[in-house]
């Protein structure tokens, strides 16, 4: 697992996909791939690659047929 602690190191696409997972997870408990592609307006490959990075970093966790948020391991500093 990659130990990314600075969310600013994530790409704009990764943050967009993370926010889509968070939105879907709040609504239905789990985000499904097809719904993420539609919500993000990205290609399947872009979403798949981003999910792989987010999973590797621990920000998103695969669960059954979908994805959930991983533990919050980051803070916002001003």
NORJOGI-V6299 format. One record per residue. N is the residue number from 0. RES is the residue in one small letter. NEAR is the number of other C-alpha atoms within 10 Angstrom. D_LAST is the distance of its C-alpha to the last C-alpha in whole Angstrom. Layout:
n=N res=RES near=NEAR d_last=D_LAST
n=N res=RES near=NEAR d_last=D_LAST
//
This chain:
n=0 res=x near=9 d_last=27
n=1 res=x near=10 d_last=24
n=2 res=x near=9 d_last=22
n=3 res=x near=16 d_last=19
n=4 res=x near=12 d_last=15
n=5 res=x near=11 d_last=13
n=6 res=x near=14 d_last=13
n=7 res=x near=10 d_last=13
n=8 res=x near=10 d_last=16
n=9 res=x near=17 d_last=18
n=10 res=x near=12 d_last=20
n=11 res=x near=11 d_last=20
n=12 res=x near=16 d_last=23
n=13 res=x near=20 d_last=21
n=14 res=x near=16 d_last=19
n=15 res=x near=19 d_last=21
n=16 res=x near=25 d_last=24
n=17 res=x near=23 d_last=21
n=18 res=x near=16 d_last=20
n=19 res=x near=19 d_last=24
n=20 res=x near=27 d_last=25
n=21 res=x near=19 d_last=23
n=22 res=x near=16 d_last=24
n=23 res=x near=19 d_last=28
n=24 res=x near=17 d_last=27
n=25 res=x near=13 d_last=26
n=26 res=x near=10 d_last=29
n=27 res=x near=9 d_last=32
n=28 res=x near=14 d_last=30
n=29 res=x near=21 d_last=31
n=30 res=x near=23 d_last=30
n=31 res=x near=18 d_last=33
n=32 res=x near=17 d_last=33
n=33 res=x near=11 d_last=35
n=34 res=x near=14 d_last=33
n=35 res=x near=25 d_last=30
n=36 res=x near=18 d_last=32
n=37 res=x near=13 d_last=33
n=38 res=x near=16 d_last=29
n=39 res=x near=18 d_last=28
n=40 res=x near=13 d_last=31
n=41 res=x near=15 d_last=30
n=42 res=x near=11 d_last=33
n=43 res=x near=15 d_last=34
n=44 res=x near=10 d_last=34
n=45 res=x near=16 d_last=30
n=46 res=x near=23 d_last=29
n=47 res=x near=16 d_last=31
n=48 res=x near=14 d_last=30
n=49 res=x near=21 d_last=26
n=50 res=x near=24 d_last=27
n=51 res=x near=16 d_last=29
n=52 res=x near=18 d_last=26
n=53 res=x near=23 d_last=24
n=54 res=x near=19 d_last=26
n=55 res=x near=15 d_last=26
n=56 res=x near=18 d_last=23
n=57 res=x near=19 d_last=23
n=58 res=x near=19 d_last=21
n=59 res=x near=22 d_last=24
n=60 res=x near=19 d_last=28
n=61 res=x near=17 d_last=31
n=62 res=x near=12 d_last=33
n=63 res=x near=9 d_last=37
n=64 res=x near=9 d_last=37
n=65 res=x near=17 d_last=33
n=66 res=x near=22 d_last=30
n=67 res=x near=22 d_last=27
n=68 res=x near=22 d_last=24
n=69 res=x near=15 d_last=23
n=70 res=x near=10 d_last=21
n=71 res=x near=9 d_last=18
n=72 res=x near=13 d_last=17
n=73 res=x near=11 d_last=13
n=74 res=x near=9 d_last=10
n=75 res=x near=7 d_last=7
n=76 res=x near=4 d_last=4
n=77 res=x near=3 d_last=0
//
